[in-house]
Amino acid sequence: MHLCSFADNYKIFDVTPLENIFIQEFMLRAPGDFVKVYVYGLSQCYNGQPMDIITFSHDLGMDRDMVENAFQYWERQGILKLHWDDNVLSSVQYYNIKDVVYNKNYNVEKTLYQYKDFNQNLQMVFGTRLLTPQEYIKIYDWIEVLNLPKEVILMMIQFYISKKGPNLSINYLDKVAIQWAKDGINTLQKAEEYIQASESCYKDTVAVLKYLGIHRAPSKVELELYKKWRDLWGFSLNSILQACRETTKVQSPNFAYLDKVLENMHSQGLKSPQQIRNYQSSRKSINHLIREVLYNLGQSNVTPTPEHHELYVKWTQNWQFEHSVILIACKQCVRNKTNTFEALDVLLQKWLNYDLRTYADIKAYIDRKKKLDMDIRAVLDRAGENRAPTPADRRFFIQWTTEWNMPYEVVLLAAEYSIGAKNKMPFMHRILENWYNDNITTVSQAKEDHERHKNTVRSKGQSNNTLKKQVDFNRFEQHQYTDEELESLFEDIEGD
C-alpha cells in the first residue's frame, strides 16, 4: 500500500498532458482512430488502472486488431515500444516525445526516407500529384502491416490509377490493399493474373453494356455482377451476349434484368451459346401459347417473362398437362378472382394430385361428378328435399356407398324413412350407421329392421305417419356437354 495516493475520483478531474510537439509533428497526419488510441493509452499511463488489450479495446469501442494496428503505427513513428507475449500484446511503453525528437535525433522525414527508392517509384506512378507524408505512411502500412511486397503495391497502384486517374483516393487504395492481402495476392505473378482477369472483366463488361445500348464505363455493381456470371456461374462472354437477346422484351434493358435471365439459365444448366440459342428458339415456339394463357387470365397486355416460360415448361413437360386443360384452369382462376400465373400454378398442382392432366381426364371427372350429383339428387328427392347437392352431401354419400359399401337401394330406403326429419342427411346417416353396425346390407333386411322399430314404437302407444315418396329416376336430364358447359360445370377441386 502506498503511503500517499489520490482519491478514487481524483483522476476524473485531473488532466492528461499532451505535448504540442505530438500535435504538430505526429497527430496532424495520423488517422483519427490512431490518435484516439494514443491519447487514451497516454491517459492510462498517468491515471489508469491495470488493464489488458481486451479491456482497452472494449473501452474504446474498437476492434482489438484496430487497436493493435494503431499501436504498431505509433511504434513505427518511434514514440512508444510494444511488448509481446506469445503473439499477444502484453504492454505498451510510452516514450517522452521531446527526448525522442531532440536527444535521439528523431526526424519526421526519417521514416519517409527509409523507403527512398520506393518513394521515387511511387511518385513516378502518381505523376504530377505530390503525395503527403501522411499518404506515404499509409502506404508503408501495406508493406509493414499487410506484408505486401513493394513491387506488388506499385503494380496495384498503377493498375487502379490507369482506371480511375492519378487523383485516386489513398483510402480507396487502402481498401484494395487489404482485400489483396486477404486474397493472397502477394506475388508479382498473382498480381499479374489478377490484373489480367480484371482487365478482361472490365472490357467484357463494357462489351455487354454496349450490346444493351449503354455507352459508359461500368459501375462497381455491374463489374461485380459480371464477375459472378463468369466466375461463379461459368458463363462465357459469348454466352452472356447471347442471353442479352432476352432483354429486348423490356423497354430499358439493364444488368439487373440480365442477371435474372442468366440466373434462370444457370438453374436449368444452360451454359454454352448453343444451349442458350436452342433454349431461346424453344421459347419462341411456345411464347404464343404463353400469351394465350395470359389472355385467358385477363392479362393480354403482359409480355411473357423467363419466369412464365419456366412455369409453362414445368406444366407441359414435367407435369404433362395439355394446353387445353391449362386454359380451362385459367377460367377457373378468373372465376376465383385469382388470375395470376402463381395462382394458376397452385391450381394445377391440385389438379395434378387428382391426375387431371388431359381434356379427357377433366371430362371423365365431371361426368363422374355429374353422375354422383344425380344419385344424390335422387336421394334428396326421396327424402323430400328439392335442392342441389352440397360438398357435405357428397362426403356423406361417398362414405355410405364407398366406405360402408351400402347398396344404392338401401340408401334410397333410408331416405324414405328420413322424410319427416328436420335435418335429413344427418338423420339418414344415423340410420345407415346403425344398419352398417348391424351388418344390414339388403333392402329386405332394412325393411325388417324398420318394421321391428315401428312395432316397438306402437307398443309404446306411438304412431308413425311417415309417407313414402316415389322418385322418377329419369326426370334428371342426361346429355353430352359442350366445351362451354364443361367449363361452367367444373368446380374447384377444394369444393369436393
N, C-alpha and C positions, 0 to 999 in steps of 0.2 A: 504494500500500500504506500502510495506517495504521501510525503508529509504535506505537500501543498498541491492542490488541484482545483480546477474550475468546477463550478456547479454544473449540474446536468444541462440546464438550459442556457449555459453561457455561450456555447458555440452558435446558437441560432441568432444571437445578437452580435456576434463577433464579425470580423471581416477576413477575407482571404486575399492576401496581397498578390496582385497580378502585375508583373513588371511591364513597363512601357515598351521595353525592348522586345518583349514577346509579342506585343500588339503590333508593333511596326515591322518587325523582321520576320515574324512567323505566322501570326493569326490571319493577316490580310489575304494571304494566298492559300490558306488551308481550307479544306472543306468544312462546312459548318458543324457537322456531327463530330468531326475530329476535334474541333475546338471545344465542343461540349464535353467530350471525354477528357481532354487535358485539364480543363478548368475544374471539373468535378473531382478528378483524381488529385489535383492540387489542393482542393478544399479538404479532401480526406487526409492528405499529408499533415495539414495544420490542425484539423479539428475532428477527424474521423475516428470511428471505432474499427476494431479488427473486422476485415471483410474479405471475401473471396471474389473471384471473377464473376461467378454466377449472380451473387447478390449485387455486385456493382452494375452488371448489365440490367438486372431487374429494376434497380433504382432509376436508371436512365430510360427504361422502356425501349431498349435496343437489343438486337441480337448479339449473342456472345461473339460471333465471328466478326461483326462490325466493330465491336469494342476492341477486340484484339488487332484488327486491321488498323484502327486509329492509333493504338499504342505503337504498333510497328512503324507507322508513318512518322510519329514523333521520335522514335528511336533512330530512324534514318536521318532525321534533322539534327541528331546529336545532342538533344536536350533531356533525354532520360535513358534509362537502361532497363531492359526486361530480363527477368529470371524465370526459367522454365524448369519444371519438374515432371519428367516423363511426358513431354509434349503438352503439359498443362501450364498455363501462365500462373505462376505462384506469387510473384511480387513485381512491383514497378518502382524503380529508384529514380526520383526526380533530381536533375542537376540544377545548380544555380546558373541561370542563363548568362548573367554577367561574367561569371567565371569561365563559362564555355566560350563566350564570344571574345573576351579580352585576354584571358590568361592562357587559353588553349588555341589561340589563333583561328577561331572559327570564322568562316567566310560563307555568307549566304549563297555565294556563287560556287562554293566548293562542290556541293552536290551536283550542280549542273555540269561542271567540267569533269566529273567522274566518267561521263559518257561523251567525251568531246567529239570523237569520230561519229558516234551515233547521232549526236546533236546536229552535226553538219548534214548528215544524210536526211535527217528528219526535216531540216529546214529546206533542203532541196525538193523534197516531196511536196511540201506546202507552198513552195514558190515564194511569191512576194508577201505572203501572210506571215507576220512575225509572231512566233509563239511566246507566251508569257512564261515566267519562271513557274507559276502555278500549273500551267499546262504541261510543261516539261516534267514536273514532279508527278503529275497524274499518270503520264506515260511510263515513267520509271516504275510505277507500281505494277504495271503489266509485266515488267521484267522480274521484279523482286518478289511480288506477292503472287502473281498468276503463273510465274515461271515460263513465260512465253519468250522464245529466243528473239534477239533483236531483229534478225533478218525476216522472221515471220511477222513481227509487228510492222516493219517497213512495208512488206508486201500487202498486209491487211489494209494499212492506211492508204497506200497508193491505189488499191482497188476501189475503195469506197470514195476516195476523192474523185476518181475518174467517173463515178456515177453521180455524185452529189455536189462536186465542186470543192474548191480549197477552203471555203468558209464553213465547212462541215464542223459541227459541234464536237468538242473533245468528249463531252458527256455521252453523246451518241456512240462515239468510237469506244468509250469505256464499256458500254453495254455489249457491244460487239466483241470486244476483247474477252470479257467474262464468259460470253457464250462460246467463243472459240476454245477457251481453256476447258470449259465443261465438256465440249465435244471432242477434246483431244486433238485439236488442230494445232500441233506444236512442232511440226517439222516443215521444211520448205516443200517437200513432196505432197504432204497432206494439204498444205495451203494452196498449192497449185491445183490439186484435184478439186478442192472446194471451189476455188475461183472459176475453174473451167465449167464446173457444174452450174454455178451461179450465173456465169455469163450465158451459158446455153439456156438456162431457165429464163433469164431476162429477155433474151432475143425471142425465144419461143412464146413467151407471154405477150410480147409486142405483136408477134405474128397473129396470135389468137385475137387480140384486140382489133387489129386491122381487119381481120376476117369478119368481125362483128360490126365493122364500120365505125370503130372508135379510134381516133388518131391522137394519141397522147402517150406519155410514159405510164407504165403500170404502177398501181399503188402497192403498198406493202401487203394489203389484204389479197389483192389479185395475184401477187407473186407467191404468197403462201398457198393459195388455192391451187395454182398451177403445180407447185411442188407436191401437194397432196395427190393430185391426179396422176402425176408422173411417178413419184417415188413410192407412194402408199398403195395406190390403186393399179399402177402398172400400165397406164395409157401412154402411147407414143404421141408425138406432135400430130402425125397424120391421122391417128385415131381421134384425137381431140377436135381437129379441124373437120373431120367427117361428122362428128357429133354436133358440131356447130350448125349443121343444116336443120337441126330440130328447133333452133332458136328463131327461125324465120316465122314461126307461128305466133310470136309475140311482137308487140309494137316496138318495144325498146329492149332489144336483147342485151343481156349483161352476164357477168360471171356468176352471179347468184343463181340465175335460171339455168345456165350451163352446168353448174355444179349439181343441180337436181337431176338434169338429164344424164350426166355421167354417173351419178350415184345409182340411178335406175339401171343403167347398162352394166355397171360393176356388179350389182346384186344378181344380174342374170348371167354373169360370166362372159360378157361381151368385151373383148379387148382389141382385136385386130381391126384395121379399117374394113376388111372384107366382111367380118362378122357384123360390124355396125351397119355396113351398107345393106347386107341381107335383112337385118332387123328393120331398117328404115323402109325397105321395099315391102316387107310384110305389113308394116304399119299402114302404108298407103293403101294396100289391098283391103284392109278392114276398117279404114277410117270412115268410109261411108256407112258401114254397119254401126259404128260407134255413134256417128251423127244421127242415125235413125233412132238409136236408143235414147240419146239426149233429146231428140224431138219428141219422143213419146213420154219423156219425163217432163216436158214443158220447158226445156232448156235449148231451144233451137238456135239461140244466139251464142251459145258456149262453144269454144273451139276445143276439140279433143286434145288432151294432155297426155304425157307419158303415164301418169297415174291411171287415167281412163283406160289406156291401152293395156296396161298391166292387169287391171281388173278384168277387162274383157277377155284377154287371153286365158286368165285363170278360169273364168266361167265356161268358155267354149272348149278349151283344150284340156285343162286339168279336171274340171268337173263334168265336161261333156254335155253342156246344155245346148239345146237347139236355139238358134237365134229367135225363132217364133215364140219360144217359151219365155225368153228374156223380155220380149216385147209385151207379152201378157203380164209378166211380173211388173213391168213399168206401169201399166194401167192400174194394177193393184196398189202400187206405191202412190200414184196420183190420188186414188180414192182414199188412201190413208193419210193424204197430205204430208207425205214424207218423200218428196220427189227429188232425191239426191242419189248419186252413184253409191254413196256409202250405205244409205238405207236399202237400195236395191241389192247390194252385196249381202246385207243381213237377211233379207227376204229369200234370196236364192239359196243361202246356207240352210234355211229352214226347209225349203223345198227339196234340197239335196238329201236331207235327213229322211224325207218321205219318198225318196227315189223318183221324184217328178222331174225328169230331165227332158223328155220329148213331148211333142204335142199329143201323141197317143197316150203317154202316161197321164197327162193332165185330163184328157177326155175320159179315160178309164176311171180316174179318181172321181171326177164329177159324176159319172154315171153311177159309180158305187154309192156316192153320197146321195144322189137323187133317189136311188132305189131304197137306201136306208131311210131317207126322209119320208118317202111314200109309205113304207112299212110303219113308221112311227105315226104318220098322219092317220093311218087306218086304226092304230091302237088308240090314239086320242079320240077319234070319231066314235069308236066303240065305247069309250068311257064317257062320251057326252061332251067333248070339247072340240070346238072347231077353230083351230089356230095352227100356226106354223110351228114346227119343232124348234126347240132351243138346244144350245150345247149341253145343258143339263139333261134334257130328254135323251139326247144321243148317248150320253155316258150311261144313263140307266139302261137303255135298250141294249147297248153293247155288252154290258155286264150280264144281263139276263140271257141273251141269246148266244154270246160267245164264251163268257167265263163260266156261266152256270149250265150252258147247253140246253136251255129251255126251248121246246118246240114253239114255233110261232103261234100255233093254235092255242097252246096253253097260255101264252102271253095275252092273246085276244080274250080268252075266257076271264083272266084276271082283270082285264079292262072292263068287261061287263059287270063284274062283281064290285067294281070301284065307282060305278056311275053315280052313286049317291054321296060319295066322299067329297069333302071340300077341296083338299089337296090331292088330286087324283094320282099323279105319278108317284109321290111318296107312299100313298096308300097301296097302289099296285106293287110297289117294291116290297112292302111288308108282307103282302100275300105271297108273292113269288119267293121271298126269302124263306117263309115258313114251309112252302112246298119243296123248296130246294133242300132244306134241312131234313124234311120228312121223306126225301127221295121220291117225290111225286113228279112224274115226268110225262104223263099222258093226260089227255082231256078227260077220259073216264075216271081216272084216279082223282083228278082235281074236282070233278063234279061230285063224286062220292064224298070227298073231304068237305066240300061246301054243304052238301045235304046234312052230313053229321053236324056241322056247325049250326045250320038252321034248326035242326031238331033240338039241339042244346038250347038255342035261343027260345024256341017255342015252349020248351019245358019250363022256362023261366017266365012265361007269360008275355013274351015279346014277339013281335012280328017283323017281317022284312018285306017291304013293298018295292024292292029293287026291280026296276024294269030293264028288260033286255032290249038292246037296240041293234037291229041288223045293219050290216055295213055292205054297201055295194063296192066291191074292191076294184071295179073297173071305172069308178067315177073320177079317179085321178088320171089326168091325161098323160100319155106317154108318147114321145116323138123324138126325132133326131134334132140335134141342136145346130144352129148356125154358129159361125165364129163369134158374132156379136152376143148371142145368147150364152155361149160358153163363157165368155169373159165376164158377162154380167152376173152369171150364176156362181162364178168362182169366188169363194170367200177366203178370208185369211185363215191359214192353217191353224193359227192360235185359237180360232173360234171352235175348233173341234173339242 
